[in-house]
Every structure is written in structure tokens, then in C-alpha cells.
Amino acid sequence: MSKLRIAFSGIGAVGGYYGGMLATRYKDKEIADFFFISRGENLRAIKEHGLHIKTGIRTLVAVPTLATDNPAEIGPVDYIFCCTKSYDLKENIEQLKPLLGPETVIIPLLNGVNITEQIQELLPGQSVWKGCTYIGARLIKPGYIDKFSGKEKIFFGSKDGDKAKQEALLQLLTYSRINAYNPDDIDLRLWKKFLMISTAATITTFFNQNIRDVIEQHYDMFIALGNELKSVAEAKGIHLPADIVYASIEAQKMMPAGATTSMHADFLAGKPTELETLTGYVVHTADKLGIDVPTYRFMYNGIIKMPYPWV
């Protein structure tokens, strides 16, 4: 039996952690080869010293089969984990074409609930599953990842995808001590996460405040965003739990003092942001469905007009 070939595109906190865990677990085993697609200083650090992953009191050093910024050096693979930012999606998919074969499966771990559909539009006929992850990790410097949360979760799957392939990937992930799940309700899992990250990203960015401050000072508006997004999900046939809005905000209270969302942090740093993926998507989808989302619309329009970054 030939080795599986698995590529990770985007070796930041998410791609680096999952790719690193797999590469470490299966080192010197005739099961799978792992390929890291990165660039710049991060790529140089991985090539020279491996990818360091700090988890609690231990640090792993992952050495992939190949780390490169040129996917043509890899060739077709069995699975591609796409772990870049959503605003880079189109460029990233174009770059990944040398990895594609008739049996290749793409698994996006990007923020957003319509990422799979976007990829399918770019690559008609290609197998694209759905995926999302919960993880507290960051790339603290080139070649070094700090996983500061106690646990992570990764969900992936496809209602129409090859079940044997899904089961094989699940076993591969869980054997690497990754908390992986292949649920039948993958769409519900995506929307649960989206409600949490979309509302938080929108309100922290609009008020230019961290999570704890917006909860303390703008709780009612936080609730309003959640209820509006829940109504959009229900109009699309996604039946979220009745208490999800309050539960999502309670979960946000567990964030460390001063913590904010990645979209807010990107705005502060003057970087490209996921505004259209996390906020604009809700407004535009609501328009198509004939649903009123006044709080989302107010904040979306306000963020667009703000100085970039704030001064």
C-alpha cells in the first residue's frame, strides 16, 4: 500500500499545529508523507530547524517530508488542508493547483461558513469537504508555535464525500492525539463556530475594544448581533440551539484579560482583514433572504468608514 500524501497550506497557528502533530507522530513510519507550504522567514526557519510546537510543558519539533513555497515540487496529494486567511483564498487555491489530482480532497480550515462553496466555484468537480477548528494557538516567531489552550477540536466531513476516505483521515488524526471529529451535522458545527467568531469579531472591531470590555459595556448589542445571525442561519435551514447566543457570549468570558479577536487585531495592525467573510457575509446574505439585520448593518457600515488603522 502506497503512503498517503498530505499537504498543509499556510503554516501558521492552525496549519502548523495540525501539520506538525501529524508529521511528528508519523515520523519514520511508512504511513504518510507530510508537506508544508509556507514562505518567507517562517519557511526558512522550518527548513533549518524544523517547526517547534510548544504544548504545555513540552515542545515538539516537527520535520515535514518537504517544506516549500512551490507546490510544483510536491505534485498531487491525497488531502490538502487549506489553513490560510479567507481574504487570500482565491490566490491560495490558484497556487495549490499542482497538488490536485482526480482523487485529491481539499479540507478548508478557514473562518467562514461558505468557504467550501467558494472553493468549489474556483475548482468545479474537485472534491472539497467542510471543516472548522477550535484552537488557542499562535505563531510567536518564525518556526515557533505556542498552543496555549488545553484542548483543540477539529471537525471535518462531507455528506456526499467518500465515507471510507473520511474514516481513514479520522483515524490518522486521532492516532496523532488530535481531538478530531467527523460528524454527520458538519453544517451545524460550522454555523455554531461562525456565530461565535462573527459576532465577536464584529463588535470588538466596531468599538475598538477587547472581548471583556465589549461584554461589560455593550452586552445588549452583543446579544442583538447573535439573534440576527441566528435568524439568518434559520432562514438557511440551520437550526441552532435555542440558547446559543447567550452560551457563545459566556464562552467568550473565558478569554484571557485583554484578549481580542483576530479581525480586530488585524485592523489595529493595518493588515488585510476578514471583514467581508465575518461581517459582510451576514449583511449580504440577509439582503438576499429578505431578513432585517440592523445591528450587523450598522456596525458593518461603521467599520468600513473607520480610519484604517485607528489613530
FISE-763897 format. One record per residue (C-alpha): chain; residue number from 1; x, y, z; residue in one letter. Coordinates in pm, 1 decimal. Example, Ala and Ser with C-alpha at 12.3 -4.5 7.8 and 13.67 -1.06 7.14 Angstrom:
// residues 2
mol_seq_east_north_up_type
A_1_1230.0_-450.0_780.0_A
A_2_1367.0_-106.0_714.0_S
This chain:
// residues 311
mol_seq_east_north_up_type
A_1_0.0_0.0_0.0_M
A_2_143.7_338.0_-101.2_S
A_3_191.3_614.9_152.4_K
A_4_-73.0_882.5_192.8_L
A_5_37.8_1226.2_80.1_R
A_6_-95.3_1515.2_286.5_I
A_7_-22.9_1884.3_234.4_A
A_8_-80.6_2179.8_465.5_F
A_9_-108.8_2519.6_302.5_S
A_10_-45.7_2800.9_549.6_G
A_11_187.3_2702.5_834.0_I
A_12_60.3_2945.8_1093.2_G
A_13_-103.9_2856.5_1421.8_A
A_14_-365.4_2622.2_1271.6_V
A_15_-183.5_2459.2_982.8_G
A_16_140.9_2447.5_1176.3_G
A_17_-12.0_2282.0_1480.2_Y
A_18_-207.8_2012.5_1298.0_Y
A_19_57.7_1952.8_1035.0_G
A_20_327.3_1944.7_1299.4_G
A_21_141.6_1698.9_1519.9_M
A_22_91.2_1462.3_1228.1_L
A_23_446.9_1491.3_1096.9_A
A_24_585.1_1422.0_1445.0_T
A_25_359.4_1125.6_1512.8_R
A_26_426.4_954.0_1182.0_Y
A_27_797.1_1032.7_1154.8_K
A_28_985.9_733.1_1009.7_D
A_29_657.9_540.9_963.4_K
A_30_550.7_406.4_625.5_E
A_31_202.8_555.0_655.8_I
A_32_206.2_910.9_525.0_A
A_33_425.6_1188.4_392.1_D
A_34_355.8_1545.2_502.8_F
A_35_424.9_1860.0_305.9_F
A_36_428.4_2215.1_444.4_F
A_37_360.7_2507.8_211.9_I
A_38_489.5_2827.4_365.8_S
A_39_700.4_3127.2_269.9_R
A_40_947.2_3388.5_389.1_G
A_41_1114.5_3372.7_728.9_E
A_42_876.4_3104.1_852.0_N
A_43_974.8_2871.1_567.4_L
A_44_1345.5_2936.6_623.2_R
A_45_1314.0_2861.5_995.0_A
A_46_1129.9_2533.7_930.7_I
A_47_1386.6_2422.6_674.1_K
A_48_1677.6_2499.6_904.4_E
A_49_1549.0_2394.8_1245.7_H
A_50_1210.8_2223.2_1198.9_G
A_51_878.7_2353.2_1329.7_L
A_52_871.7_2391.9_1709.8_H
A_53_533.2_2340.4_1877.7_I
A_54_500.6_2421.6_2246.1_K
A_55_210.4_2243.2_2415.2_T
A_56_204.1_2292.6_2789.9_G
A_57_534.6_2179.9_2938.8_I
A_58_670.3_2004.5_2629.5_R
A_59_794.3_2121.7_2291.6_T
A_60_777.1_1906.4_1980.6_L
A_61_996.8_1958.1_1678.1_V
A_62_825.0_1860.3_1354.6_A
A_63_1020.2_1787.8_1038.2_V
A_64_797.8_1750.5_730.9_P
A_65_883.1_1540.5_428.2_T
A_66_926.7_1869.4_244.4_L
A_67_871.1_2235.8_328.8_A
A_68_844.1_2462.8_26.4_T
A_69_684.0_2771.8_-122.6_D
A_70_647.3_2594.8_-457.6_N
A_71_370.5_2330.0_-466.9_P
A_72_500.8_2205.9_-804.0_A
A_73_786.4_2046.4_-607.3_E
A_74_529.1_1827.1_-430.0_I
A_75_289.7_1710.0_-700.6_G
A_76_-57.3_1556.2_-648.3_P
A_77_-157.7_1462.3_-293.2_V
A_78_-444.3_1276.9_-126.7_D
A_79_-550.6_1553.2_113.1_Y
A_80_-487.7_1928.0_126.0_I
A_81_-558.7_2119.8_446.7_F
A_82_-612.7_2482.5_348.6_C
A_83_-526.1_2698.1_651.4_C
A_84_-474.9_3048.1_512.3_T
A_85_-688.0_3358.8_576.2_K
A_86_-1012.2_3385.6_379.6_S
A_87_-902.5_3703.3_200.7_Y
A_88_-615.1_3502.1_47.6_D
A_89_-839.8_3216.4_-63.6_L
A_90_-851.1_3278.2_-439.4_K
A_91_-474.8_3333.2_-466.5_E
A_92_-406.1_3032.4_-246.1_N
A_93_-627.2_2797.0_-447.4_I
A_94_-455.4_2905.2_-768.8_E
A_95_-118.8_2831.6_-608.2_Q
A_96_-232.8_2483.5_-497.6_L
A_97_-331.7_2355.3_-842.1_K
A_98_-10.3_2148.7_-885.7_P
A_99_-122.4_1945.9_-580.6_L
A_100_-450.8_1845.7_-738.9_L
A_101_-528.0_1507.8_-884.9_G
A_102_-859.5_1333.2_-956.8_P
A_103_-866.4_1182.0_-604.7_E
A_104_-742.5_1486.7_-411.8_T
A_105_-964.3_1614.4_-129.4_V
A_106_-942.8_1974.1_-9.3_I
A_107_-1032.5_2044.7_355.2_I
A_108_-1053.2_2416.4_439.9_P
A_109_-997.7_2523.3_799.7_L
A_110_-1069.9_2890.0_733.3_L
A_111_-1314.0_3118.4_911.1_N
A_112_-1649.2_3146.4_736.0_G
A_113_-1946.7_2926.8_650.2_V
A_114_-1927.5_2946.2_271.0_N
A_115_-1560.3_2864.3_213.7_I
A_116_-1627.7_2520.2_64.7_T
A_117_-1873.3_2669.6_-182.3_E
A_118_-1619.3_2935.0_-282.2_Q
A_119_-1354.3_2670.5_-348.8_I
A_120_-1597.1_2458.7_-549.2_Q
A_121_-1669.6_2758.5_-770.0_E
A_122_-1296.9_2801.7_-828.7_L
A_123_-1237.4_2429.0_-884.4_L
A_124_-1550.2_2271.8_-1040.3_P
A_125_-1555.7_1895.9_-998.6_G
A_126_-1288.0_1883.5_-729.6_Q
A_127_-1372.8_1708.8_-403.9_S
A_128_-1398.7_1971.8_-127.8_V
A_129_-1513.9_1882.2_220.5_W
A_130_-1614.3_2116.9_502.3_K
A_131_-1408.6_2185.0_810.8_G
A_132_-1354.8_2405.2_1113.3_C
A_133_-1140.3_2407.5_1422.1_T
A_134_-1133.9_2543.9_1775.7_Y
A_135_-781.1_2605.3_1897.1_I
A_136_-591.0_2853.9_2108.1_G
A_137_-252.2_2887.2_1940.7_A
A_138_-32.2_3148.4_1779.8_R
A_139_280.1_3170.3_1569.3_L
A_140_503.4_3359.8_1809.9_I
A_141_800.7_3386.3_1572.8_K
A_142_915.1_3211.9_1253.4_P
A_143_916.8_2837.7_1310.6_G
A_144_764.9_2852.0_1661.2_Y
A_145_402.9_2785.4_1759.5_I
A_146_263.8_2824.6_2109.5_D
A_147_-54.3_2626.4_2176.1_K
A_148_-188.9_2790.3_2489.3_F
A_149_-533.0_2627.6_2510.6_S
A_150_-576.4_2299.2_2692.5_G
A_151_-755.1_2124.6_2409.9_K
A_152_-828.4_2167.9_2044.9_E
A_153_-1108.3_2033.3_1827.9_K
A_154_-1120.7_1980.7_1454.9_I
A_155_-1440.2_1894.7_1267.4_F
A_156_-1447.7_1785.8_905.4_F
A_157_-1673.5_1598.5_668.3_G
A_158_-1898.9_1585.1_367.4_S
A_159_-2246.3_1443.2_325.2_K
A_160_-2161.5_1330.5_-27.1_D
A_161_-1790.3_1260.6_16.6_G
A_162_-1624.2_919.2_23.6_D
A_163_-1702.1_772.3_367.1_K
A_164_-1401.7_539.3_364.6_A
A_165_-1170.6_835.6_299.9_K
A_166_-1331.4_1029.7_582.1_Q
A_167_-1287.8_739.9_821.7_E
A_168_-924.8_692.2_717.2_A
A_169_-847.1_1057.9_782.6_L
A_170_-1026.8_1048.8_1116.9_L
A_171_-814.0_755.3_1229.7_Q
A_172_-497.1_928.0_1112.1_L
A_173_-580.2_1241.4_1311.9_L
A_174_-694.1_1071.1_1631.0_T
A_175_-387.5_845.1_1635.6_Y
A_176_-184.6_1166.8_1647.0_S
A_177_-365.9_1263.2_1970.2_R
A_178_-569.2_1528.3_1788.8_I
A_179_-929.1_1573.4_1902.0_N
A_180_-1083.8_1511.2_1560.3_A
A_181_-1448.7_1452.1_1472.2_Y
A_182_-1627.2_1352.9_1152.7_N
A_183_-1988.8_1442.6_1240.9_P
A_184_-2297.5_1396.6_1027.3_D
A_185_-2404.8_1752.7_1114.8_D
A_186_-2095.7_1931.2_983.0_I
A_187_-2302.6_2230.1_863.0_D
A_188_-2438.7_2282.6_1213.2_L
A_189_-2085.2_2266.9_1354.6_R
A_190_-1968.8_2535.8_1109.5_L
A_191_-2256.7_2768.1_1196.0_W
A_192_-2206.2_2723.2_1570.7_K
A_193_-1848.2_2840.7_1538.0_K
A_194_-1943.5_3113.0_1291.1_F
A_195_-2195.4_3264.0_1531.4_L
A_196_-1928.9_3290.6_1797.6_M
A_197_-1649.6_3436.0_1583.8_I
A_198_-1862.4_3659.0_1360.6_S
A_199_-2041.4_3838.1_1643.3_T
A_200_-1722.9_3878.3_1848.5_A
A_201_-1512.3_3998.4_1554.5_A
A_202_-1778.8_4248.0_1450.8_T
A_203_-1838.2_4404.6_1790.8_I
A_204_-1472.8_4420.5_1902.9_T
A_205_-1374.7_4583.3_1574.4_T
A_206_-1663.6_4829.5_1572.6_F
A_207_-1599.1_4953.1_1927.2_F
A_208_-1221.0_4905.3_1907.5_N
A_209_-1229.6_4719.9_2239.3_Q
A_210_-1124.2_4380.9_2369.7_N
A_211_-1365.6_4096.4_2441.9_I
A_212_-1415.3_4163.4_2811.9_R
A_213_-1480.0_4533.7_2759.4_D
A_214_-1746.5_4482.6_2492.8_V
A_215_-1921.8_4224.3_2709.9_I
A_216_-1921.8_4461.1_3007.9_E
A_217_-2016.3_4775.9_2815.9_Q
A_218_-2217.6_4657.5_2511.8_H
A_219_-2381.4_4333.2_2620.6_Y
A_220_-2719.3_4416.0_2467.7_D
A_221_-2565.8_4485.0_2127.1_M
A_222_-2369.3_4160.4_2150.9_F
A_223_-2699.3_3979.5_2208.5_I
A_224_-2860.4_4165.5_1918.0_A
A_225_-2585.1_4053.6_1679.3_L
A_226_-2627.7_3693.6_1791.4_G
A_227_-3003.7_3695.1_1744.3_N
A_228_-2972.8_3849.8_1398.5_E
A_229_-2718.4_3592.2_1287.3_L
A_230_-2931.8_3312.0_1430.9_K
A_231_-3226.1_3432.8_1219.3_S
A_232_-3008.5_3420.3_906.4_V
A_233_-2896.1_3066.5_989.7_A
A_234_-3254.3_2951.4_1043.8_E
A_235_-3359.8_3101.5_709.7_A
A_236_-3089.5_2885.5_550.3_K
A_237_-3223.2_2573.1_722.1_G
A_238_-2966.4_2561.8_1004.0_I
A_239_-3138.8_2507.2_1338.9_H
A_240_-2903.4_2631.9_1605.9_L
A_241_-2962.3_2556.6_1978.4_P
A_242_-3209.7_2791.7_2145.1_A
A_243_-2951.7_2915.4_2397.4_D
A_244_-2659.6_2951.4_2155.9_I
A_245_-2642.6_3331.6_2164.1_V
A_246_-2604.1_3351.6_2542.0_Y
A_247_-2384.6_3040.1_2553.0_A
A_248_-2147.0_3186.7_2294.4_S
A_249_-2103.8_3506.5_2493.1_I
A_250_-2046.4_3309.6_2813.8_E
A_251_-1774.8_3114.5_2635.9_A
A_252_-1609.6_3441.6_2534.2_Q
A_253_-1582.0_3537.6_2901.7_K
A_254_-1319.7_3264.8_2937.2_M
A_255_-1078.0_3459.1_2716.4_M
A_256_-769.1_3599.2_2893.8_P
A_257_-781.8_3960.7_3009.6_A
A_258_-712.8_4197.6_2723.4_G
A_259_-772.5_3933.6_2455.6_A
A_260_-942.0_4040.1_2136.6_T
A_261_-1041.2_3883.2_1805.8_T
A_262_-807.9_3821.4_1514.7_S
A_263_-1007.4_4056.6_1291.2_M
A_264_-980.0_4339.2_1543.6_H
A_265_-608.0_4267.3_1582.0_A
A_266_-561.1_4278.4_1203.9_D
A_267_-735.6_4615.3_1186.5_F
A_268_-512.1_4750.3_1462.1_L
A_269_-204.1_4628.4_1277.1_A
A_270_-318.6_4775.1_946.0_G
A_271_-329.3_4430.9_784.1_K
A_272_-589.1_4286.7_544.7_P
A_273_-893.8_4164.5_738.5_T
A_274_-1175.1_3912.8_716.8_E
A_275_-1445.0_4180.0_737.5_L
A_276_-1630.9_4052.5_431.7_E
A_277_-1613.7_3691.3_547.5_T
A_278_-1722.3_3751.8_906.4_L
A_279_-1948.8_4058.0_887.7_T
A_280_-2023.6_4143.2_526.4_G
A_281_-2139.4_3787.6_455.8_Y
A_282_-2416.1_3820.4_716.5_V
A_283_-2537.5_4153.4_578.0_V
A_284_-2532.5_4042.4_213.4_H
A_285_-2693.1_3705.3_286.5_T
A_286_-2966.1_3871.7_492.1_A
A_287_-3037.7_4103.8_198.0_D
A_288_-3082.7_3805.7_-34.2_K
A_289_-3311.5_3632.1_214.7_L
A_290_-3516.6_3943.3_292.9_G
A_291_-3415.1_3943.6_660.3_I
A_292_-3356.9_4258.3_862.8_D
A_293_-3020.2_4269.2_1044.0_V
A_294_-2999.2_4632.9_1161.5_P
A_295_-2721.7_4586.7_1417.7_T
A_296_-2498.4_4398.1_1176.4_Y
A_297_-2565.7_4653.1_901.9_R
A_298_-2494.9_4947.5_1134.8_F
A_299_-2163.8_4802.1_1251.3_M
A_300_-2058.6_4682.7_904.3_Y
A_301_-2115.5_5026.6_755.4_N
A_302_-1942.5_5188.9_1052.0_G
A_303_-1632.8_4967.3_1025.5_I
A_304_-1599.7_5036.7_652.4_I
A_305_-1588.4_5413.0_722.4_K
A_306_-1341.3_5393.9_1010.5_M
A_307_-977.7_5512.6_981.1_P
A_308_-759.9_5216.6_887.9_Y
A_309_-587.7_5153.6_1121.8_P
A_310_-716.7_5364.3_1408.3_W
A_311_-506.0_5656.4_1520.0_V
